[in-house]
Amino acid sequence: MKQLHILVILIFSSVLSSCIPNKELVYLQNREGAVDSTLAITEKQKPYRIQINDILNIRVKALDQENVQIFNPVGEQELNMDTDQRAFFDGFTVDLHGNIRVPVLGEINVLGYTTEEIENMLEKKLLEEEFKETANIFVSVKLTGLRFTVNGEVGSTGTQTLYQPRVNIFEALANAGDIQVTGNREDVMIIRQYPQGQKIHHLNLLDVAVMESPYYYIQPNDIIYVKPLKQKSWGFGVTGRESITTIIAAMSLITTTILLINRI
C-alpha cells in the first residue's frame, strides 16, 4: 500500500507540472509591473522595401485618361477572375534582377525601393520622356495584397493574403485561428525575406513591449511559426480538468494492477 501512495504522489506531481499556467496564455502582460493601465507605445515599423517576386499594382492617371491607358491593366473587365488572379495577370512582377517591365518605359529597377519612391520615380520618367507637366500625371503604386504564411500551433495553417496596408502579428494570427493552448506565445518566430537571404526574428507575445518591436508588423512573404509547448509532448493534458481526468484514470489503473498482483 505504501508503494501505491508513492506512485500516486509521483503521478499527481507530474500531471500538475504538465498543466499550462495562465501566465503563459495571456497576451500583452506588463512585465515591468507599472501601475498605470495606459501605456505609451512607440511604433518602430520601417517602410517595406520591394523584394524579388513581389507583384506591384501600378495605376497612371491624367487629365486625358486615354493618353495613359496603355500603362493601366485591362484585366479588370474579366469578371470571372478572382482578386489574386487579377493581381497575377495585371500586376507587375519583380524579376530575379529586381526589374519590372512597364509599357513604353521598358525595364525599371525597383529592388529595395519603397512604393512611394517608385511612384516618384515613375512620375519623373513619364514627365521627362512621355508627357508634359500640364498633363497632371498621377501615379499610384501598391503591393497587390500582403501575403504571409502561418505554421505550427495555430487554428488553421496555410498562406493568406490580406488587402490592407499593414498587418500586425496579432491580426495575422487571428486570421489563422489564433494560437492554440499548446502553442508557445513567448517565442513566436518570424522568418523574413531580405535581399541577402532569410533571417529569423523572435517575438514574445506575452510581453506588452512586443508592440515596440520592429517586427511587430509583418511584411509580405513573412513565415510565422508557432512552436509547441513542452506540455503537448508530455501528453498529460493541458487544462486542470484534463489533468484531473488523467490522475483518476492513472490511479484506477494502478489500483487494478496492484489488486491483480496481490491475488497472484
SVG drawing of the C-alpha trace seen along z (x, -y; Angstrom):
<svg xmlns="http://www.w3.org/2000/svg" viewBox="-18 -73 41 89">
<polyline fill="none" stroke="black" stroke-width="0.4" points="0.0,0.0 2.9,-2.3 4.1,-1.8 0.7,-2.8 0.8,-6.0 4.3,-6.8 3.1,-6.1 0.0,-8.3 2.1,-11.2 4.6,-10.9 1.8,-10.8 0.0,-13.7 3.1,-15.8 3.9,-15.0 0.4,-15.9 0.3,-19.1 3.6,-20.2 2.2,-19.5 -0.6,-22.0 -0.2,-25.2 -0.3,-28.2 -2.4,-31.2 0.6,-33.5 1.7,-31.5 -1.6,-32.2 -2.3,-35.9 -1.1,-38.3 0.5,-41.7 1.3,-41.4 3.1,-44.3 6.3,-42.6 7.7,-45.8 5.0,-46.0 3.8,-49.5 0.6,-50.5 -0.8,-52.8 -3.1,-50.9 -2.4,-53.2 1.0,-52.5 2.7,-54.7 3.8,-52.5 6.2,-53.8 5.9,-52.1 9.0,-51.1 7.7,-50.0 10.0,-50.5 8.7,-51.1 8.7,-47.9 11.2,-47.7 10.4,-45.8 11.8,-42.3 12.1,-39.8 8.8,-38.1 6.7,-40.9 3.8,-41.9 3.0,-45.7 -0.3,-47.3 0.5,-50.4 -2.1,-52.9 -1.4,-56.0 -4.0,-58.8 -4.1,-62.1 -6.5,-64.8 -6.9,-62.9 -7.2,-59.3 -6.9,-57.8 -3.3,-59.0 -2.3,-56.8 -4.5,-53.8 -1.5,-51.8 0.0,-51.9 -3.1,-50.6 -4.1,-46.9 -7.1,-45.8 -8.0,-42.6 -10.4,-44.3 -13.1,-43.6 -12.6,-39.8 -15.3,-39.3 -14.6,-35.5 -11.1,-36.2 -10.8,-36.5 -8.6,-39.1 -5.5,-37.0 -5.7,-36.1 -6.2,-39.7 -3.2,-40.7 -1.1,-38.0 -2.1,-38.8 -2.4,-42.6 0.3,-43.3 4.0,-44.0 6.1,-41.2 9.6,-42.0 12.0,-39.6 15.2,-38.0 17.2,-41.1 14.8,-43.4 13.2,-44.9 9.7,-45.4 8.7,-45.9 6.5,-49.0 4.9,-49.7 6.9,-52.3 9.3,-53.0 10.8,-49.5 12.7,-47.8 12.9,-49.8 14.8,-48.5 12.7,-48.7 14.5,-46.3 15.0,-47.8 12.7,-50.8 9.5,-51.7 6.2,-52.1 6.4,-55.9 9.8,-56.1 8.7,-54.1 5.7,-56.4 8.0,-59.4 10.4,-57.6 7.7,-56.7 6.1,-60.2 9.5,-61.7 10.2,-59.4 6.8,-59.9 7.1,-63.7 10.6,-63.6 10.0,-61.0 6.3,-61.0 4.3,-63.9 4.5,-67.5 3.8,-68.8 0.5,-70.2 -0.8,-66.6 -1.0,-66.4 0.2,-62.9 -0.6,-61.0 1.0,-57.5 -0.2,-55.1 1.9,-52.1 0.7,-49.5 1.6,-45.9 -1.1,-43.5 -2.0,-42.4 0.0,-41.4 0.8,-37.6 2.1,-35.6 2.2,-32.0 1.4,-30.7 2.6,-27.3 2.7,-25.4 0.3,-25.5 -2.5,-27.6 -6.1,-27.0 -5.5,-27.0 -2.2,-26.8 -1.5,-28.0 -0.9,-31.0 -3.2,-34.0 -3.4,-37.4 -4.8,-40.5 -5.7,-43.6 -4.7,-46.3 -1.6,-48.5 -0.2,-47.0 -0.9,-44.0 0.4,-43.3 1.3,-39.9 -1.9,-39.6 -4.0,-40.3 -2.1,-37.8 -2.5,-35.1 -6.2,-35.9 -6.7,-35.2 -5.1,-31.8 -7.4,-30.9 -5.1,-32.3 -2.5,-30.3 -3.8,-27.1 -3.5,-26.4 -0.4,-24.3 1.3,-27.0 4.4,-28.8 3.4,-32.5 6.7,-33.5 8.8,-32.7 7.0,-33.2 9.3,-33.0 9.2,-35.4 11.1,-34.1 11.6,-37.2 12.9,-37.7 15.8,-40.1 17.9,-40.7 20.8,-38.9 18.6,-35.9 16.3,-34.9 16.6,-35.9 14.7,-34.6 13.3,-37.0 11.7,-36.2 8.6,-37.8 7.4,-37.4 3.6,-38.0 3.2,-37.7 5.0,-41.0 3.4,-44.3 6.8,-45.5 6.3,-43.4 4.4,-46.3 7.6,-48.3 9.4,-45.6 10.4,-46.4 9.0,-43.0 5.5,-43.7 4.1,-44.5 4.6,-41.7 5.8,-42.1 4.9,-40.4 6.2,-36.8 6.8,-36.5 6.5,-33.0 5.2,-32.9 5.9,-29.7 4.4,-29.0 6.3,-26.3 4.5,-23.8 4.9,-23.9 6.6,-21.1 3.3,-20.1 2.0,-18.9 4.7,-16.3 4.2,-15.1 0.6,-14.1 -0.8,-14.6 -3.4,-17.3 -3.1,-21.0 -6.0,-22.1 -6.9,-21.4 -9.9,-19.4 -7.9,-17.2 -5.2,-16.7 -7.7,-15.6 -9.2,-13.1 -5.7,-11.8 -5.0,-11.4 -8.2,-9.5 -7.5,-7.2 -3.9,-6.6 -5.0,-5.9 -7.6,-3.4 -5.1,-1.6 -2.6,-1.4 -5.1,-0.2 -6.3,2.5 -2.8,3.6 -1.9,3.9 -5.1,5.9 -4.2,8.3 -0.7,8.7 -1.9,9.4 -4.3,12.1 -1.4,13.8"/>
</svg>
